[in-house]
């Protein structure tokens, strides 16, 4: 059995950026599989330390992605990253801006949304191929920027119901 090499900060940053790229591009779930821990992957959204949305496993990620069909030209703009590595596992804390257009059927025009996000990512090395994979990620903070909050919505998609106060 080969020795597992420690993760690097560059590998962790790269896998997070790949996740965001796939997420923003509305990629097929199969495209996510090489970068996810299929046994433990979860997406959590917390508000004041309490879980308010939870997406378990690959099916949960599919549900998360299905809800994002009303967002276009999405970008995740990394503002900061802090990573702590313990051999083949890492915890990263990121701050980013989610920038997109929101448009639903029968809306006269799209609206521009921007929100500040703080995420905690758990990344580990895959025992199969030694690649960095995401075990889970938690959105610890989500706030729309002033004048970029949703105003016109008919949808119950969870991003549109999140706190608007800065």
Order of alpha helices (4+ residues) and beta strands (2+ residues): alpha-alpha-beta-beta-alpha-beta-beta-beta-beta
